[in-house]
Amino acid sequence: MRIAKVLGLGAVAALATFTLGAKAAKADPVEIRLATLAPDGSPWMEVLNKAAGEVSQKTANRVQLKYFPGGQQGDERDFVRKIKLGQLDGAAVTSIGLSMIDESIRVLEVPMLFATEEEVDYVADKMRRSSRSASRRRASSSRIAARSAGSTSSRRRRSSRSPTSRA
């Protein structure tokens, strides 16, 4: 088990060195540019700014997250285009924006398809894994991370069992 962990860490280190190149040895500061439609001062931006502070702190300011809130970089279509062109490193988008990258994500919006939040999470996780595998096969560097925003009650189907019949 210990050998497997050491080999795993070695593989990660080798991949990081290969990916980051010679500049990694100098530990040059990195700025990650992220766009969002969330307005500055909104609860979404509060969470994103908190995350940026944590990333900065945990990396001794070597990694900075720079957000462009309130649609400063355009709409979601523009975000996706700019990511593909290398003008942005990422974006916080809705399922509409994600569907511009992978249309299969739209299945998560089908009303009454899922009975529980756990079912939604299970399917979304399987889709992310499938997407990552497909990305690797295409040698793509894109990453998709999806998180639910708010209630999914409109996506849940009603259970035929009563709450008292569940043990």
Steps between C-alpha positions, in 0.01 A plus 500: 500500500781741593679423173184580305470835679864585431462402134180705480672805648791451261264488203326818615835676547621387157177616337517837676861549392417404142189718493647809661839476331819669614314801642359280775843485660495878544143487631393801296175653620194385306187703433188304410245713314136407563183660368151493648164665451462529878490867597771642721382496863256212442503186719664312211785752483539489878558123477733536200700777667532290815631213288748734331628612841543140615684401182728801533569428867562127454740560210692786667363735230648287220151441358254785459141463380389806305126524449318703239152532658175635360554392142808720449627241251164469320242226531548126545550446127783755514648328807516164323650658186762690703594186694556316171714792376702506823379849596333360814600203713149415616151622579214446739213422266148361512395177334441706185869593490605143581279371219706707254790272596308176550129486411441186705501715817148612408361166621541632855233762421224257400208566737390217730774265375671455836342395828774629728792739511723194536381369161586834339845495661558137396415568135699826495803319645477226236473766230808685631702178504389418147582853385849481654565167328388641167718810557803284565434303183484827304809631685291797610594705803148618577345420835136506593392542859129520567331602820137539579372848575190497714213262529449215258136444593391587147725219373370236739220263426255433778543174682202265493574397857380702791755639746375257766552195277873568481688308765 
